[in-house]
Amino acid sequence: MANIKHTTEFEHFLISIQQNTGYAVYLFALSTSNIINYKQLLEKMDDELKQSHSELMLLNTKLKKLESQGEQIIPQEIQSQIAQAETQLNHFEKQFFEHLLTQSKHVLEIDAIRWWDEILVCRYIDAFEYYVSQVLLKVFISCPDLLKSSDSGMRGMSDNKVEVREVLEAGSIEEFIRRYADKKVTELGYSGLEKIIDYLNKKLGLKVDYTTQAFSVASEFVEVRNIIVHNAGRVSSLYLQHTGRTDLQEGDLYPLTQDSYTHKGAQAILEVAKQVDAQIAFKFKKYLQ
């Protein structure tokens, strides 16, 4: 899979990640007048982020054009440029987040910083789950035979038997499949990232690696979103069960504001999404063009 191609849904996911960063800039600026002193610097860094993202999108467009023209081997120069653009984008994002939080800490109360972090964690995972639902929708519509196999043997999954009423209420097969995809992602979302990926591996025949550092960080990132939404940001017994953490106790407020956690988690979930999408785009390229 040397020539990496991504789906339109993944590109939308990337745009959503960039928008969340932009929202953080805007809301931080509104939260305190002191942040305005850093307005020009933040705008400059935001422009660099947008420029880097645009360059990456242009390179991906060039790659798609070559592939549409029947090119089997993509020039090494193009592959190197894409890798360099991705590295540069990650660097700008890390630099931006670190500078933004550093300059903000002396004018914001720690609880306010935590509040921003909680919003970003939830927005990133929402964007990831929306991406999964949309790409599943496209795959299921293109390959409806995938819906025939049972889900009952998969961890944490109910069977995919449906009532006639559900099909009739949907009004069309496409709308029914859309609802089915949303239902599966919602069901999986409460079970953690590992079960989401387990479902994609077994249902779609992917081979996403569970053993990477990025997967480990992203998996906990999903669990942290769950305790933010369902347990006021405090460690729950389910969180401890899913993560195996021994340095935290049930009822502890999760230490979101330490060690650039939000940025590291965002990068990890992006890396997992990138791996998932590369495999989907390759395996179903006949249907996703």
C-alpha positions as semicolon CSV with decimal commas, in nm:
position;residue;x (nm);y (nm);z (nm)
1;M;0,000;0,000;0,000
2;A;0,280;0,240;-0,094
3;N;0,051;0,486;-0,273
4;I;-0,166;0,612;0,012
5;K;-0,501;0,752;-0,092
6;H;-0,771;0,879;0,142
7;T;-1,149;0,908;0,120
8;T;-1,344;1,232;0,096
9;E;-1,479;1,155;0,445
10;F;-1,125;1,155;0,586
11;E;-1,052;1,490;0,421
12;H;-1,366;1,628;0,587
13;F;-1,238;1,487;0,918
14;L;-0,910;1,674;0,869
15;I;-1,099;1,995;0,798
16;S;-1,302;1,944;1,117
17;I;-0,982;1,906;1,320
18;Q;-0,852;2,232;1,173
19;Q;-1,180;2,408;1,248
20;N;-1,167;2,298;1,610
21;T;-0,824;2,459;1,637
22;G;-0,966;2,776;1,486
23;Y;-1,259;2,774;1,729
24;A;-1,014;2,748;2,019
25;V;-0,831;3,059;1,897
26;Y;-1,153;3,255;1,864
27;L;-1,299;3,150;2,200
28;F;-0,976;3,205;2,388
29;A;-0,960;3,556;2,244
30;L;-1,316;3,625;2,359
31;S;-1,259;3,486;2,708
32;T;-1,020;3,756;2,823
33;S;-0,901;4,092;2,694
34;N;-0,541;4,005;2,781
35;I;-0,536;3,742;2,506
36;I;-0,582;4,023;2,252
37;N;-0,218;4,118;2,318
38;Y;-0,124;3,795;2,143
39;K;-0,373;3,838;1,859
40;Q;-0,120;3,911;1,583
41;L;0,107;3,624;1,682
42;L;-0,182;3,379;1,707
43;E;-0,319;3,491;1,371
44;K;0,023;3,444;1,212
45;M;0,050;3,092;1,356
46;D;-0,307;3,017;1,250
47;D;-0,222;3,132;0,895
48;E;0,078;2,897;0,894
49;L;-0,149;2,611;1,000
50;K;-0,399;2,687;0,724
51;Q;-0,123;2,724;0,464
52;S;0,034;2,393;0,566
53;H;-0,305;2,221;0,554
54;S;-0,377;2,370;0,209
55;E;-0,041;2,248;0,076
56;L;-0,118;1,897;0,200
57;M;-0,462;1,902;0,035
58;L;-0,309;2,020;-0,295
59;L;-0,057;1,736;-0,286
60;N;-0,335;1,485;-0,218
61;T;-0,531;1,630;-0,511
62;K;-0,225;1,590;-0,734
63;L;-0,191;1,230;-0,613
64;K;-0,556;1,155;-0,696
65;K;-0,513;1,306;-1,043
66;L;-0,214;1,082;-1,114
67;E;-0,407;0,777;-0,995
68;S;-0,711;0,870;-1,206
69;Q;-0,480;0,885;-1,509
70;G;-0,385;0,523;-1,447
71;E;-0,047;0,581;-1,283
72;Q;0,048;0,262;-1,098
73;I;0,368;0,393;-0,941
74;I;0,357;0,737;-0,781
75;P;0,686;0,931;-0,814
76;Q;0,903;0,921;-0,503
77;E;0,916;1,302;-0,512
78;I;0,538;1,328;-0,462
79;Q;0,541;1,074;-0,178
80;S;0,827;1,263;-0,010
81;Q;0,646;1,595;-0,047
82;I;0,331;1,451;0,114
83;A;0,532;1,304;0,404
84;Q;0,713;1,637;0,451
85;A;0,385;1,832;0,441
86;E;0,229;1,603;0,704
87;T;0,534;1,643;0,930
88;Q;0,525;2,022;0,891
89;L;0,152;2,034;0,969
90;N;0,204;1,830;1,287
91;H;0,489;2,062;1,389
92;F;0,278;2,376;1,339
93;E;-0,014;2,227;1,533
94;K;0,207;2,129;1,828
95;Q;0,379;2,469;1,830
96;F;0,045;2,650;1,809
97;F;-0,118;2,460;2,096
98;E;0,185;2,488;2,325
99;H;0,218;2,862;2,265
100;L;-0,155;2,923;2,302
101;L;-0,178;2,745;2,637
102;T;0,150;2,888;2,768
103;Q;0,044;3,245;2,694
104;S;-0,303;3,184;2,835
105;K;-0,223;3,017;3,167
106;H;-0,127;3,336;3,348
107;V;-0,457;3,508;3,261
108;L;-0,697;3,214;3,286
109;E;-0,795;3,021;3,594
110;I;-0,695;2,654;3,579
111;D;-1,065;2,551;3,575
112;A;-1,120;2,765;3,264
113;I;-0,826;2,599;3,089
114;R;-0,968;2,261;3,182
115;W;-1,306;2,364;3,041
116;W;-1,148;2,447;2,704
117;D;-0,961;2,115;2,706
118;E;-1,282;1,924;2,778
119;I;-1,454;2,092;2,484
120;L;-1,165;2,010;2,249
121;V;-1,145;1,645;2,359
122;C;-1,518;1,602;2,297
123;R;-1,506;1,782;1,962
124;Y;-1,214;1,570;1,837
125;I;-1,384;1,241;1,927
126;D;-1,717;1,364;1,787
127;A;-1,539;1,439;1,458
128;F;-1,376;1,093;1,457
129;E;-1,703;0,910;1,525
130;Y;-1,881;1,116;1,260
131;Y;-1,606;1,021;1,013
132;V;-1,650;0,650;1,099
133;S;-2,029;0,670;1,053
134;Q;-1,997;0,849;0,717
135;V;-1,734;0,614;0,575
136;L;-1,936;0,312;0,697
137;L;-2,241;0,458;0,527
138;K;-2,057;0,491;0,196
139;V;-1,913;0,138;0,219
140;F;-2,248;-0,020;0,314
141;I;-2,431;0,160;0,032
142;S;-2,163;0,048;-0,216
143;C;-2,141;-0,307;-0,077
144;P;-2,483;-0,389;0,079
145;D;-2,391;-0,759;0,100
146;L;-2,178;-0,667;0,403
147;L;-2,500;-0,611;0,597
148;K;-2,604;-0,973;0,551
149;S;-2,343;-1,113;0,790
150;S;-2,433;-1,130;1,159
151;D;-2,272;-0,900;1,417
152;S;-2,367;-1,115;1,717
153;G;-2,027;-1,282;1,734
154;M;-1,842;-0,953;1,763
155;R;-1,738;-0,820;2,103
156;G;-2,000;-0,595;2,260
157;M;-2,224;-0,600;1,954
158;S;-2,590;-0,686;1,925
159;D;-2,713;-0,878;1,622
160;N;-2,803;-0,678;1,312
161;K;-3,151;-0,824;1,271
162;V;-3,408;-0,554;1,196
163;E;-3,784;-0,528;1,199
164;V;-3,987;-0,453;0,886
165;R;-4,114;-0,143;1,069
166;E;-3,760;0,003;1,080
167;V;-3,716;-0,035;0,705
168;L;-4,057;0,117;0,630
169;E;-3,998;0,411;0,866
170;A;-3,670;0,489;0,691
171;G;-3,852;0,544;0,363
172;S;-3,563;0,429;0,143
173;I;-3,283;0,172;0,152
174;E;-3,020;0,448;0,159
175;E;-3,184;0,616;0,460
176;F;-3,216;0,279;0,634
177;I;-2,845;0,211;0,582
178;R;-2,764;0,562;0,710
179;R;-2,959;0,492;1,028
180;Y;-2,795;0,152;1,062
181;A;-2,446;0,302;1,032
182;D;-2,527;0,574;1,288
183;K;-2,673;0,314;1,525
184;K;-2,362;0,096;1,503
185;V;-2,124;0,387;1,567
186;T;-2,332;0,504;1,865
187;E;-2,341;0,151;2,004
188;L;-1,967;0,111;1,956
189;G;-1,885;0,456;2,094
190;Y;-1,980;0,350;2,448
191;S;-1,758;0,043;2,423
192;G;-1,428;0,217;2,347
193;L;-1,196;0,254;2,049
194;E;-1,074;-0,105;2,055
195;K;-1,424;-0,238;1,987
196;I;-1,482;0,018;1,712
197;I;-1,164;-0,100;1,538
198;D;-1,247;-0,464;1,612
199;Y;-1,579;-0,413;1,434
200;L;-1,412;-0,246;1,133
201;N;-1,149;-0,521;1,113
202;K;-1,403;-0,803;1,122
203;K;-1,690;-0,642;0,930
204;L;-1,482;-0,477;0,658
205;G;-1,182;-0,710;0,661
206;L;-0,934;-0,441;0,768
207;K;-0,606;-0,506;0,950
208;V;-0,572;-0,202;1,176
209;D;-0,287;-0,250;1,423
210;Y;-0,387;-0,244;1,792
211;T;-0,030;-0,248;1,919
212;T;0,095;0,099;1,818
213;Q;0,163;0,380;2,064
214;A;-0,081;0,601;1,873
215;F;-0,359;0,345;1,916
216;S;-0,292;0,319;2,290
217;V;-0,305;0,698;2,335
218;A;-0,612;0,733;2,111
219;S;-0,793;0,452;2,294
220;E;-0,754;0,631;2,626
221;F;-0,850;0,961;2,458
222;V;-1,190;0,807;2,373
223;E;-1,228;0,683;2,732
224;V;-1,149;1,033;2,862
225;R;-1,419;1,179;2,636
226;N;-1,662;0,928;2,783
227;I;-1,591;1,026;3,144
228;I;-1,611;1,397;3,051
229;V;-1,957;1,342;2,901
230;H;-2,095;1,083;3,143
231;N;-1,904;1,132;3,471
232;A;-1,820;1,505;3,497
233;G;-1,460;1,437;3,398
234;R;-1,397;1,208;3,694
235;V;-1,241;0,863;3,668
236;S;-1,503;0,588;3,665
237;S;-1,480;0,216;3,732
238;L;-1,550;0,155;3,361
239;Y;-1,261;0,386;3,265
240;L;-1,025;0,193;3,496
241;Q;-1,152;-0,137;3,356
242;H;-1,100;-0,027;2,994
243;T;-0,760;0,140;3,041
244;G;-0,596;-0,070;3,312
245;R;-0,463;0,249;3,474
246;T;-0,336;0,198;3,831
247;D;-0,210;0,552;3,899
248;L;-0,565;0,691;3,915
249;Q;-0,853;0,605;4,146
250;E;-1,225;0,606;4,094
251;G;-1,359;0,956;4,158
252;D;-1,031;1,136;4,073
253;L;-1,063;1,436;3,843
254;Y;-0,879;1,334;3,527
255;P;-0,557;1,544;3,485
256;L;-0,644;1,693;3,144
257;T;-0,417;1,996;3,167
258;Q;-0,088;1,808;3,206
259;D;0,181;1,744;2,942
260;S;-0,007;1,886;2,639
261;Y;-0,251;1,595;2,677
262;T;-0,519;1,732;2,445
263;H;-0,277;1,790;2,159
264;K;-0,116;1,446;2,197
265;G;-0,457;1,280;2,205
266;A;-0,572;1,469;1,895
267;Q;-0,260;1,363;1,705
268;A;-0,311;1,001;1,811
269;I;-0,677;0,986;1,702
270;L;-0,576;1,147;1,373
271;E;-0,307;0,882;1,322
272;V;-0,555;0,600;1,389
273;A;-0,810;0,757;1,153
274;K;-0,541;0,791;0,887
275;Q;-0,453;0,420;0,914
276;V;-0,819;0,315;0,904
277;D;-0,893;0,535;0,606
278;A;-0,588;0,428;0,406
279;Q;-0,701;0,066;0,438
280;I;-1,064;0,142;0,353
281;A;-0,963;0,354;0,052
282;F;-0,736;0,074;-0,071
283;K;-0,975;-0,217;-0,006
284;F;-1,284;-0,043;-0,146
285;K;-1,120;0,180;-0,407
286;K;-1,345;0,034;-0,677
287;Y;-1,650;0,178;-0,497
288;L;-1,511;0,494;-0,335
289;Q;-1,373;0,674;-0,640
